[in-house]
């Protein structure tokens, strides 16, 4: 197995590996290094059975169990009775589970059926975004915290940022999931620092409060670093593409609305890492 850079700032393509069998010790080492440092791992053109994808992901750790009791989710516009909440709308940049205390370690998507019009997934490098910040901004945010939230009842056709200040006083917030996380996190195994705020779930900076103009201005500075064009890799799916990404070193977004053409991605989430 070898890891070939996808572009200058994000991702590697894994080549010369057979996904139909367990990995040897050397291959596992390459996989772990690529996950820690590449952020996004891509494998192209291998027809995978479910157990092949499962084995690939569980080489790195344990799987998350979804609320319906399985470790598999399908992001699909053609499967009937599909319990996924992802829907068909454009999805803003986010880290999976940023609004929960226990954040997912990673996510894997396998393109079982996609069309040329299937919207791509874009990835933003959270480590590089932090590295590129001015030193005074790095110092200012070092010990600050973000309030991240998710409203499962938000069904608007256009996804928007979750902000506590947008809810009228006295609103029933009992269904909202929310937690606080440091704005600057340390990536496991590498020790590198990364930004942990995103344009979907981050409501405000805790130390400034939900209605602070200064806090919002600081957040917009961080968003500008994260979503600068040079900090983003966009992946256009072909059938049998497998993408695995580190949920701390990158954020991801669905860049457009899903149309009537088939789009089915088999999704597994890494709950934790095993090394």
N, C-alpha and C positions, 0 to 999 in steps of 0.2 A: 504494500500500500504506500502511496505517496500523496502528499498534500500540495496542490498547485494553487497559487493565489488566484482569486477570482478578479479582484481589482486592487488598486493600490492601498485601500483603506479598510476593506471589510471582506472576510470570507476566504474559504479555500474550497477547491474541488478535490474530492478524494478519488483517486484513480488506481487502477491495478489492484482491485480487491474483488473478491467473490462474496456477494452478500448472501449466498445460499448456504453458507457454512459458518461455524463459529470462527472467531478471530484468534490468531495466535498471540503470544505475549508481545511481540514486536508491533503487530498491528494495533493492539489495544493501546500501546504507548503512543503511537502516532495519532490515534483517534482522540485520546485524552488531551494531547498537546494541541491538536487542531481545535477542539472544543474550547479549551481555555483561552487560546490566543487568536483564533480565527474568527470566533463569534458566530459565523454562519458556515455550515458544512453542506456541500452539495454533492450528490451522487447522481449521475445521469444514466438513463437507458438500461436499467436492469429491471426485468419483470419480477416483482416481489410477491411472494405469498405473505399472508398476514404474519405468519410466524417469523419470516425473515426480517420484517420491519421491527417486530417485537424484540427479537434477539439483538438487533443492531442497537436499539435504544437502551435496553436493559443491560447491555455491556457497560453502560455508564452509570446506571443507578436504578432506583425503584420508580415504578409508574404511579401516577396519580389516578385515583378512582373517581369517576364523575358521579354526579348526584343520582344518576339512574342505575348505578351499580356496576358499571363496566369500566375498563381502562381505555376504551376506544371511543372517539367522537368522530363523526363524519361531518365535514363542512360541505354541504351538498344542496343544490337547488333541484335535484331530481328524486332523491330518496323520500318516500312517503313516511309519515309518522316519525320524522327525525327530531329528537329532543334538543338538538343544539340551539343555543341562543344567538349564534353569530349572525343569522339572517343573511340578507343579500346586499345590505347597504355598504357604502364605503366605511372603512374603519380607520379612525385616527391612530397615530403612533401611540403605542403603549407597551408596557411590560405586562405579561400575563400575571394576573393576580396581584397587581401592585396595591390594591385596596384591601388585601388580606395580610395578616401578620406573617404567615408562612408563604413566601413567594416561590413560585415554581422555579426549578433550576434550568429547565429548558423545554423546548417544544419541537416535535418532529411532524412534518407534513409530507405525505406521499401522494403524488398526483395520479390517481387511478383513472380519471377521465377529465380531460380539460380540452377546451376549444381555443382557437386563435384569439377569440375575444375575451377569454377569461382574464379578469383583472389580476395584475401581478401583486406580489408582496414586496414592499420596500423595507429596508433595514437601515437603522441609524446607529452609528458607533458611539456608545456612551462613554467609552474610555478615551477615545480621541477627542470627543467634545470637551471633556474635562481638561485634557492636556492642553487644548488650544485656548482655554480661557485666560484672560489677563490675570496676573498674580494677585492683584487687589481683589478681584472677584472671587478667586479661589479662597483667599483668606476670609472673605466675608461669609461665604457659604459653608465653611468647613464644619461648623457645629450647629447648623440650622436643620430644621425638619420640615418635611412636606406632609400635608394632609391630603391623602389620596382616597377617592370615593367612587362608588359605582351604584347607580340606581337601576335595578332590574326592570322597573316599570317604564323606563324611558324607551319609547317605541317610535320616536320621530324618524322620518324617512332619511334625514340628514343627521348623522352622528355629530354631537357637539361636546365640547369640554364640560366635564362635571365641575360645577362651582357651587359651594355652599351658599355664597352670597346671592345666587340666582333664585333661591327658594324663599318665598315670602315668610315673614315672621309668623310663627305658629303652625307652619306646615308639618304634616305627619312624616317624619323621617325614619319611622320604625323599620322600613324595608331596605333602607340604604345600608350598604356595606362600606365601612370606612376604617382606616387606621393611619398611623403616623410612621414614617420611615425617615432616616437620615437622608438629606439631599445628596450627600457624598457617601458612597459605599466603597468597600474594598472587595475586589474580586477574589474569590477563593483560588488558591494555588499560585496565582501570579503576584498578588499583593498590589496590583495596580488600582488606582482610584477611578471611579466612574460616577457619572451623574445618574441619580435615580429620581427624576421628575419626568412627567410626560404630558403631552398635549390633550390627552383624553381624561385621565383620572386625577391629575393633580389640581386640587381646588385652590390651595393657597399655601403660603409659608406660615407654619404654626406660630413662630415667634413674632410675626408681623400682624397676623389676624386675617380673617376672610375679606375684610373691606379695605385693606391697606393698599393705597396706590403705589407706595414705595416697594412693598412686597411684590405686587403684580409686575412692576417694572423690572425687578430683579429676575422674576420668573421668565419674563419675555426675553431677557438677555440670555438665559440658559437655553430656552427653546431655540433661539437664533443659532446658538452654537451646535445644538443637536441636529437641527433640520437644515443646516447649510447643505447646498447641493453636493459639495465635495465630500460630505460626511455620510452619504447615502448610497447604498447599492440596491438596485431594483431587479428582482428576479421574475422573468416571464416564464411561466410554466409550460413544459411539454409533458406529454404522457410518460409516466415512469420516472419523472424527476422526484428525488427524495431530498428534502431540506431539513436539516436539524440545526437549531440555533440556541445559543446560550442566552437565557432570558435576563441576564444581568449585564452582559457586555454589549448587547444590542437591544433596540426596540424594533417593533415591526408594525406595519400598517397595510391594510388592503386599500389600494390606491383608487379604486373605482367601484361602481355599482355592478353587481352580477346581473347579466342579461338572461335571456331565455335559453341560451345555449348551455349544454351540460357542463357542470363544474363540480367534481367530487374529489375532495382531499381527505385522506385517512389521517387522523390526528391523534398523536400520543403526547402526553405531557410527563416530563421528568419531575417527580416530586422532590427527589434528592439525589445527590451524587454518592458514589460508593468508593471514592478514594480521596 
